[in-house]
Amino acid sequence: MARGRDVETGEFIGESRSQQRRDALDVLALAETLTGLSDGQLAKLPVPEDLLPHIRDAQRITSHIARKRQIAFLAKQMRREDDDTLDAIRDAMDASSEGSKRQVALMHRAEAWRSRLIEGGDEALTAFIAETPNADAQNLRQLARNARSEMAANKPPRAFRLLYKEILALQTELELAGRDVIEHDGEDDAA
């Protein structure tokens, strides 16, 4: 939209130069982020096919100044795309980063439970079973006991790892079931 004044009201029409510059810098930051992604990560994003060669060119260049120039060119090409396309890319990147944050939190929770089960014994196991009803108490008790004896004997941490994998699988299953319930509740409300 052209910048100018409305003849009738005298108000400015269109975005200010400062706003245009902020928008251009946002697109430049998005372009830099895209060049830092792997091919697998790029494939999950709704990036238009005509931008992919420019992204790969920027990834291939090692010279600092040439890379900076290529990223600026990529940003220029991206500004030609409509706002909905760029917003879709940003939304997909936010969703994937939210998913990875959730996964990291799940892993930390599994590590904490593993420590509690090894150190706390039956009390910790009872608390874990209360939180995760589909857990096999006997298997978890045996893995925790084996992990304690491995640590005491300074042996390789086989049971220690198996206990973590078991807890992580149970926690992931619980979270997916909880998310599924929330999604179904939302569908019932919309109907």
VENKAZI-V324053 format. One record per run of one state. SS is the DSSP state (~ for helix, > for strand, _ for the rest). FROM is the first residue (numbers start at 1). LEN is the number of residues. If there is no record, write none. Layout:
BEGIN
ss=SS from=FROM len=LEN
ss=SS from=FROM len=LEN
END
This chain:
BEGIN
ss=_ from=1 len=3
ss=> from=4 len=2
ss=_ from=6 len=6
ss=> from=12 len=2
ss=_ from=14 len=3
ss=~ from=17 len=19
ss=_ from=36 len=3
ss=~ from=39 len=5
ss=_ from=44 len=5
ss=~ from=49 len=12
ss=_ from=61 len=3
ss=~ from=64 len=16
ss=_ from=80 len=3
ss=~ from=83 len=38
ss=_ from=121 len=1
ss=~ from=122 len=10
ss=_ from=132 len=5
ss=~ from=137 len=17
ss=_ from=154 len=4
ss=~ from=158 len=33
ss=_ from=191 len=1
END
